[in-house]
Amino acid sequence: MHRLQDLGRNPRTSNSLIDDRDADGSVPPDYPQTVGSLADPSSLTPVGRFAPSPTGDLHFGSLLAAMASYCDIKQRDGLWLLRIDDIDGPRSVPGSADSIQHSLEQFGFEWDGPVQSQSQHAERYKSALAAMISQKRIFACSCSRRSLPTGEIYPGLCRQNTVLYDATTSDYTVKDHALRATLTGSVSFIDAIQGPQHTQLEQHLGDIIVWRRDNFVAYALACAVDDAQAVTHVVRGADLLGNTSAQLAVMQLLGLSEPVYAHIPVAVDADGHKLSKNSNAASIAEGSALPLLLKAWHFLGQDNIQASSVSDFWSTAIKQWKLSCVPAHMTVAL
Ligand SMILES: [Zn+2]
């Protein structure tokens, strides 16, 4: 059974954490300013999360991310949220959210509160978009993917198509264009595993898409808003390290609290390639959960663990976990 704590109230949002900036026009008054710079990080309940996309079954790479974030936050006596990142409608596979949840249960993970889904957060994303529009940071980009040079920073062709904030409507439904955010300056953070990171936004990131041409919120905006809303410690795969600057830039633009980050290495085969579907499987045949947990534990660079059952494994693992033992590499061969 999962611990059904009342998460109706954001665990981070107790009274004094409300952002008290004046409504000076830079942020629409209805924007949910739940967390802000007044927050004293030491007074917060640590909150971690596992946020799989429902694009297939749980695989070994996701098991690694789940295990690392779970051990990290449980060792801090924090809450662990399960969030299904299902905003990418076209890529979602029916039934895979249930399948992932079922696998996590078999692996013995216990998440706190109800399972969340990004598809339930549409209003939150629209408010965030409206806030960025009111700051004149959003423009409509009608460039097709094919018309842009591949692998290069977006050259700012449509920057003059500024979308204006209209207080009478928060509906900025797009048609035949995406919405991009103008990002300037730089973002720096210290990744707890990969070390100091620094990104000059204009040179290395460019104007990111925050709302897609097919009218889905872009991952960078959705993930930034959800993590800032509820999460203090993000532990995930290093394949997402490159997305972190964009997410931090969005949080900074919106004046939201930033979580701390740790990016674990991605498992690859001996040739350095992403694991194939077969070698990446983490589906559990009867009785095989413990060997897979031990394999993941070993991959994460942890000291040997003695465990005779799944529950035995977790009670020891949470005590024994050392983030400092996780290899500080982007990839590790399995
Ligand atoms: Zn454009």
Residues whose N, C-alpha, C, O or C-beta is under 5 A from the ligand:
A	BS01	ZN	C141 S142 C143 L157 C158
